[in-house]
Every structure is written in structure tokens, then in C-alpha cells.
Amino acid sequence: MRKAFLLLVLTPLAALAETAYITDNLRLGLHQAADTSDRAFQTLESGQELEIISRNRNYANVRLPDGVEGYVKAAYLVSEKPAKLIVAETQATVETLQAELGELKAAFAAPAATIERLEQQLTASQTEASQSVARISELTTELGDYRDRQDQYKYSLPFTWVGGAMLVCLLAGFLGGLWWVDMRSRRRHGGIRIY
């Protein structure tokens, strides 16, 4: 029971705890005295590049890029770049690459639009081509049907033509018959028409 009570009382306190990190920002004093017992005349930030002139176990005589010389504690000197410099260089590289990427996107915006337009035209042309192939197939089938019909009726005439020709022949025969009967009647009766 006591443990449960303690657990209930301490739980809110654990929830109030916050997360923190140790800083990697180091400030190192540059001194005139070899044992760094005097007051620092310049403060060096973490990641400062410098040249080691001489070094012993505890202290190092160093020269800054601007030519200023002094002493620092040797324990804080490392041969590899600290994380702060690596992060700064990486961020600079990322910013440069993002700028280049933006320029490349801008440079390729027009060709990308042209490519997209051409792809749309290609799609439309392919659709038209497939529709044309289907239409050609239909027309080929119709042509085959017409040729079959033509072969079937090769030696026959259309009914209207035959009917028309028969009517013309019948009319010509009737008129020809009237003329012949009229001519024979006139010959028999001495040129007088008798009906």
C-alpha cells in the first residue's frame, strides 16, 4: 500500500522533469603566460583554427591565423575538426546545393513543360492512331463484304435496269406495231387510213 501511495505521489514529479543537453560550445582563453596563470587577453571559440608552435603535457604555445601568439591549455586541442565546424560546413554545403537545385529546377522548368506537352500530344496521337487502326479494320471488313456481293452479282443486272429495258422494248414494240399496221392498212386501201 505504501509503495502504491509513493508511486502516485512521485509520478507527477517525474512528469515535470525536462530533458537537457551539455553544450559543445567551448570558450578557451589565450594567455601571455606559459602556465596560463595570467588573465586571458583573447577568447577563442570552439572550432578556432590555430598552429601549434610548441607543446608540453599541460600547455601549448600557439599562433592564430592573424599572427597573434599565446598559450592555451593543451588538453583542449584536438587534431580533428569539432562537430560545430563540421555542422557549419555541412549546412553551408546544403544551402549551396539547395540553391543549385533551385537554379536547376528553374532551368529545367521550360523543357519539363515542353516534355509534358509532347507527352500529351504523343498520348493523343496514339489514341488517334488506335482509332484509325480500328476504323481501317472496319472499312476493310466492309470492303470485303462489298467484294463478296460484287462477285455474287457479277453476271446479273439490277432489277430496275431490266424492268426499264423491258418497258422501253415493250413501248418501242407497241409503237413499231402501230406504225407497221398503219403502213399496211394504207397500202391496201390506197393511202387512206381505215380503222
FENGIPE-V638207 format. One record per backbone hydrogen bond with DSSP energy under -1.0 kcal/mol. NH is the residue of the N-H (numbers start at 0). CO is the residue of the C=O. E is the energy in kcal/mol with one decimal. If there is no record, write none. Layout:
NH&CO&E  NH&CO&E
//
This chain:
4&0&-2.2  5&1&-2.7  6&2&-2.4  7&3&-2.2  8&4&-2.0  9&5&-2.7  10&6&-1.4  13&9&-2.0  14&10&-1.5  15&11&-1.0  27&43&-2.9  29&41&-3.2  30&70&-2.5  35&32&-1.3  40&29&-2.3  41&29&-1.1  43&27&-3.6  47&44&-1.8  50&62&-3.1  52&60&-3.1  53&60&-1.4  55&58&-2.9  59&71&-2.4  60&53&-2.5  61&69&-3.0  62&50&-2.7  63&67&-3.1  66&63&-2.2  69&61&-2.0  70&30&-2.7  71&59&-2.0  73&57&-2.4  75&72&-1.2  76&73&-1.6  85&81&-2.0  86&82&-3.0  87&83&-2.2  88&84&-3.0  89&85&-2.6  90&86&-2.9  91&87&-2.4  92&88&-2.5  93&89&-2.7  94&90&-2.6  95&91&-2.4  96&92&-2.8  97&93&-2.6  98&94&-2.3  99&95&-2.5  100&96&-2.7  101&97&-2.5  102&98&-2.3  103&99&-2.8  104&100&-2.8  105&101&-2.3  106&102&-2.6  107&103&-2.3  111&107&-2.2  112&108&-2.2  113&109&-2.4  114&110&-2.8  115&111&-2.5  116&112&-2.6  117&113&-2.8  118&114&-2.5  119&115&-2.1  120&116&-2.4  121&117&-2.7  122&118&-2.4  123&119&-2.5  124&120&-2.9  125&121&-2.7  126&122&-2.2  127&123&-2.6  128&124&-2.9  129&125&-2.5  130&126&-2.4  131&127&-2.9  132&128&-2.5  133&129&-2.1  134&130&-2.5  135&131&-2.8  136&132&-2.2  137&133&-2.2  138&134&-2.9  139&135&-2.5  140&136&-2.0  141&137&-2.5  142&138&-2.7  143&139&-2.2  144&140&-2.1  145&141&-2.7  146&142&-2.5  147&143&-2.2  148&144&-2.4  149&145&-2.7  150&146&-2.6  151&147&-1.9  152&148&-2.4  155&152&-1.0  161&157&-2.2  162&158&-3.2  163&159&-2.6  164&160&-2.8  165&161&-2.5  166&162&-2.3  167&163&-2.6  168&164&-2.5  169&165&-2.7  170&166&-2.7  171&167&-2.9  172&168&-2.8  173&169&-2.5  174&170&-2.9  175&171&-2.6  176&172&-2.5  177&173&-2.4  178&174&-2.5  179&175&-2.3  180&176&-2.7  181&177&-2.8  182&178&-2.6  183&179&-2.4  184&180&-2.3  185&181&-2.1  186&182&-1.8  187&183&-1.9  188&184&-1.9  190&185&-3.9
//
